Amino acid sequence: MSDKKRVLSCIQPTGDMHFGNYFGAVKNWVELQATYECMYGVVDYHAMTMPFNPIKLRENTWELIFNLMAVGIEPQNLFIQSLVPEHTELCWIFNCFASYGQLSRMTQFKDKSATSAEGEDGFISAGLFDYPVLQAADICVYRADYVPVGKDQEQHLELARNIVQRFNNQVGKEYLIMPEPLYTEFTKITSTADPSRKMSKSAGEKHYISLFSDSDKIRKQVRSAVTDTGENTGGEMSPGVKNLFELLKACEKIETYTALKADYDAGNLKYAPLKEAVAEALVEISEAVRSKRAELNTRKEVKEEIKASSAQIRERAQHTLRNVKELSGLLNVKY
Ligand code: TYM
């Protein structure tokens, strides 16, 4: 086993990967592979916490695997959560170390349960409530040191840290590793249609720009981005304009960023050229990953590779779970 520090992060197969996922987390995942031992999961159990369609769930899971490979994640670092049942077994144990009060205060639960409550039957699953505990199990089952995520996951990471502390105290041994979040500079990319909310799939189609969209759709979405209603006077930026500048920086178009920012500060920036620059920068990234994605279609063995990498990654999870059960006074099955 390697003595490199371990990195773990996950993404839900709930539809297209968007630029918020990419700049907030996934781009960083790619870079971390050079330094750390990395494991990246497609968390299909988490995707069941909101209303879902079984056929779509499986399709989305594979689509996301291909998309992650297209952006540069190595297949041996990828796994599918439901192929590693130790996640859900550890989740049960962790349920007994998580406080009901803390779970009730999770803003993601409050937001998503409000959306579910507005749905046809108003159904809110207990899985949605328990979601952060499964997330803690995802992290701890690999004894990960670092967790690269967007800032929206801060509360969930705090819960994971609390569970680790409570578990270690209870069993009288510092067995579980205290996970540290790793944030990028672009921790909150907002929706271009409504800059007061984060870019997100669950808010609806106009609230995210897919990384794999066709170029015209990206251009159209950026062109219709909300900026501000008044004149640009060089004063405080509106959230929509700030988000466009952030996107430009995230695309590493620093010269354009600096030039347009100087125009903004001088009070004479027209928003059309800013939108144009952002749209073209996003299209450039999208075209590159789409062409990689198309190449992958010809690689027939991808699904087998991912099943094999999941099995390999599972061995680490089995090892941790055996120790956790031992320390907790539970019995172990022989593998
Ligand atoms: P998910 O699928 O919603 O998002 C995946 C990653 O993208 C980041 N992200 C954003 N970053 C910046 N701006 C945005 N608008 C934006 N939208 C999404 C998220 O922070 C995340 O890093 N709960 C996790 C999935 C998960 C997980 C885990 C993560 C399950 N188990 C264990 C880490 C470790 C989530 O909501 O992913």
Boltz pocket constraint, residues with backbone or C-beta under 6 A from the ligand:
constraints:
  - pocket:
      binder: B
      contacts: [[A, 8], [A, 9], [A, 10], [A, 11], [A, 12], [A, 13], [A, 20], [A, 21], [A, 22], [A, 23], [A, 24], [A, 25], [A, 26], [A, 43], [A, 46], [A, 134], [A, 135], [A, 136], [A, 138], [A, 139], [A, 147], [A, 148], [A, 149], [A, 150], [A, 151], [A, 152], [A, 153], [A, 156], [A, 186], [A, 187], [A, 188], [A, 189], [A, 190], [A, 198], [A, 199], [A, 200]]
      max_distance: 6.0
